[in-house]
Amino acid sequence: MSLNNTWDDFYIVMRAETFISVNVPLSAVGILLNMFFVFCMVFPPQGAEQLKKLLKVLLGSLVGCNMIIHFCCLFIVFYEFILWKIDLDWDILFVMSDLILNVMMYTMMTSVCSCHWKNMFYFCQIVPPQHSFFIWFKRNIRAVIYSALILNAIFYVFGMLVEIAYEIVKLDFYTASNSSSELEDALWNSLQISRRIKLANFWTRLVFFLLSLCVMLTSSFATVLYLWRHMKNVEESGVSSPRLQRQIKVIITGITVQALLHFLCSDGILIDEIMVKYSSVDLDWNGYILYTFISLYSFGTTINMGVSQSLFRQGVVHVCQKLCKTLGYLFHCINKCIQ
């Protein structure tokens, strides 16, 4: 991090070297892991538990979001350190940078939404519903989750359309040289309207972030507390199986880690966005800190998903067994050749 001493020139920004050294390895490993997850979902290992269709949709959404974020992060590196050296229009490059950042932001919000509903899905699968609301929720969980995902997709598309429209109007205004005063006035008015819409979209996104953070923390705490009490009650009754206890403990750990990850990264993003827009401090002018927050969240989600999902754990075991057999066969062939 770079920090100046005078308040007038005070700024906080991540250096390019730090950005590359942190994000390139994270994104490369994250892409490989998520590609492996896709392979496990398409070609599940022998004996693996079959996933329900709804869980497949949620996991597929998470895997897709993680891959999009990591590819965007790698593209940022390519864009910042290769495209800038080519003789291209700087206005177009600025537009590309803003759009990539917005793609990462909205994709992260989709990932958060999928994580939240995955937790609710496990809650309904493990804990017998006793309240009338939970009975209704479990009975209609498929429709509720699909509706939530569709609403999130609509929000994603609408937000991106607003950002694209703003960037197009801004690009037209700054590139309209030698134009008539009437055209310049029209473009200026369009730019002001676009800025107001973008500002409203900005605050809508922050409210969505804050709301999702509150809902995620509340639901995660309630789910973990309920599952913990449920596990203790089942243990005391003497009808609990070791397999069920392990499953509940893994789910509790996964939900807790994901909630903590969401809390830390969301707080960082909210502070960064508000400080950049309204603070006199020149914070994160190149966006590297914000990119890194999103990348860290995506990578943490990938690791947590790989540890907490039995399908992916079994896939790792299956691959390791195949690899050991292959290596054993190769060593056997080499020994035969030596002898």
N, C-alpha and C positions, 0 to 999 in steps of 0.2 A: 504494500500500500504506500501511496505517496502523499505526504502531508506538508503543507507550507506553514510558515510561521505567522505571516501577517493575515489579519482577518479579511482585508479587501481581496487578497488573492487566495483565500482559504479554499482548498479543494481536497476531496478524497476520491481517489481513482485507483483501480486495479491496473497494475502494469501488464503489458502485453505478454511478457515472458511468464508471469505468474498465471495469467489466463490460459495460455497454451499448456503449460505444464500440469495444470489441474484438470482442465476440461477435455483435452484430447484423450488422455488415458481413460477417464471416466466414460466418455462417449463411446470409445472403441470397445471397451469391455462391456458396456451396457448394451450396445447393438448386438454383440455376439451372444450375450446371455439371452436377450429377448428373441433372437433368431432360434436359439436352442429351445426356448419355451414354445415358440410356434411349432417347431418340429415335434415336441412332445404332445402338443394338443392335436396335431394332425395325425401323427403316428405314435399313439400312446404305447409305452413299453408293455410287454406281456405281463399279464396279471395285475396291471394297474387298475385302480378304481375308475369306473366310467363317470365322467363329469356330467352333471345335468345341463341341459341346454342353456338355461338362464345363467348358470355359473360360467359356462363357456363364453357366453356373450360378454359378461363382465370382465373375465380374465382377458378375452380378446381385445376389449376396449382398453384395458390397462397396458397390455403389451404393445398395442398399436400406438397409444399415446407416448409411451416411453421411447419407442423407436423414432417417432416424429421429433420429439424433443432432442434426442441425441444427434439425429441427422442434421437438424437445424443448428445445433451447436458446432458440429464439424463444418457446416457450410459457413458459419460466422468466421471461423478461423480462415477458411479458404477465401472468403470475401474480404476480410480485413487485411490479410497479408499477401494476397495474390492479385485480386481484382483491382485493389487500390493502386497497384503499380502499373496497371495497364491503362492506356489512354482512353478512359471511358468518361461519360458524362457524370460529374459528381452529384448532380441533382438526382439522377436515377439511382446512384449508389446509396444516397441517403434514404430514398424511398424504399429500396430493398431492405436496408437495415431496420427501418421502422416496422415494415411488414413482417419480417422474420421474428422480431421481438414479440409482436402481437400474436403470431401463430404459436409461439412458445407459451405465451401467457394463457391463451384460451385453451390450448391443449392441456396445460397443467390443470386448469379448472375442470376439464373433462375427466382427467385422471382422478382428481379429488372426488368428483361425483361418483365415479365407478367404484372407488375404494369404499366410500360411505355405504353404497348399496350392497357391496359384497359383504361388509360387516353385518348389515341387516339381514342379508340372506342366511348367513351362518347362524345368526341369533335365532331366526325362525326355524332353522333345521334342527338345532340342538335342544332348545328350550321349549317344552310343551306350553302352548299359550293357555293362560287362565283368564285373563281379562277379555272382555267382549271385543275391545278394539284390536288386541293382538290376534284374536281368533279371526276377525275380519281381515286384518292385514295379512296373515299367513294364507288365508284362502284366496286373496286377490294380489299376492305379492308379485306375480308375473306381470299383471296389468299395471301395477303401481310402478315397478322398476322400469318397464319399457316406456311408460309415459314420462317418467323423470329423465330418461336418456334422450327421448325425443325432444323434450323441452330444452334440455341442455344443448342439443344439436342446433335447435332453432336460435338459441342465444348465441352460440358460437358463430353461426353463419351471419346473423344480424350484426354482431360486433365486428366481424371481419369486413363486411360490406361497408360499414361506417368508416372503418379505418382506410379501406381502399379508396372510397370516394373522397375522403379528406386528402389523401396523398395525391390523387389525380388532380384535384382542384389546386392544391398547393404547387404542384409541379407546373400546371398551366400558368399560374400567376407568375411564378419566378422565371419562367422561360418565355413569357410574352413580351419580348423586346420589340421596340419600334412599332408598338400598337397604338391605335387611336385611344384618346382619353375615355371615350364611351366604353370601349372594350375593357380598358384597365379598371374603370369604375365597376363594371359588371363582374369582372373577375375578383376584385377586392370585396364586393358585397357577398359573392359566393364563398369566398374564403372565410369571411367573418361568420357566415351561417354555418359553414362546415366546422369551424372551430367551436362554436357553441354546441353543436351536435356531438363533436368529439369529446368535449368537456363533460357533457351529460353521460356519454358512454363510459368515460373514464371513471366517474363517480359510481355509476351503476356497477362497473366491474369491481371497484373497491368494496362496495357494499356486498356484492356477491361473495367476494373473498372473505370478508368479515363474517358474513352470515354462515358460509360453509365452514369456516373455522369454528364458530360457536356450536353449530350443529354437530360437526365431527367430534369435537371434544366432549360435548354432552352425551351424544349417543355412544361414543366409545367408552366413556366412564360408566354409563348405565349398563352397557352390554358386558363389560369386564366384571363389574360388581355382581350383576345377575348371574353370569356364568360361574364366577367364583363361589357364590353362595350355593348355586345349584350343584356344583361339584362336591362341596362340603356336605350338603344334605344327602346326596346320593352315597357318599362314602360312609356317612353315619348309618344310613339305612342298610348297608351291607350288600347292596345289589349292583354296585358299580363294577365295571370291568376295567382292567388296566388299559385296554385299547381306548375306551371312551375317555378315561382320565388323561391319557397322553394327547388325545385329539383336542380336548378342551384346553389343556395347558398350552398347546401350540397355537391355538386360535387366540387365547388371551395374550400371549406374547406378541403375536403378529399384530393384533389390534392396538396394543399399547405402543409398540414401536412405530407403527404407522401414524398414530395420533401425535406422538412426540415429534416425529419427522414433519408432519403437517404443521404443527404449532410453530416450530423453529423457522421453517422455510417461509411460511405464510407471513409471520411477523416480519421477517427480513424483507420480503417483497413489499409489504404494505409501507414499511418505514422508508424503503428506497424510493418507491413511487411518489409518496407524498413529499419527501425531502427534495427530490429532483424537480418537482413541479412548483413548490411553494417556498422552499428555503433559499436564503441568500447564499448558502454554502453551495459551491459548485460540486455537487456530489454525483459521482458515477456518470460523467458526461459521455463516456464511451459505451456505457451499458454493460460493461464486463461483470460488475458485481451482480446485477440482476440476472444476466445469463447464467452465472455460476450458481446462484440460489436455485434457479429452476433445474439446472443440470444435476445439482446435488440431490434435490428432492426426487427427481426421476431415477437416479442411480440407487438411492436408498430404497425407493419403492420396488425396484427390480430385485435387489438383494433380499428384501423382506419377503417378497412374493416367492422367490426361489426357495427360501427356508421354510415358509409357512405352508406352501402348497405341496401336498403329498405326491401329486402327479409329477411335479418337477423334481422332487427329491428322488423318486423312484427312477426318473429318467437319468439322473446323474449316476445312480447306482448301476443302472443297466449299461450305461456308456462305459463306466469304469470296469465293469466285469468283462465287457467285450474287449476293451483295451488290454486288460491283463491277459486274457486268453490269446489275443493276437501277439502280444509281446512274448508270452510263454512259448508260443509256436515258433516265433522267429528265433528265440534263443535256442530252442531245440534243434532247429534247422542249422543254426550256426555251429552248435556243438557237433552235429553229425558231420558237417563239412570239415571241421578241424580234425576230428578223429579219422 
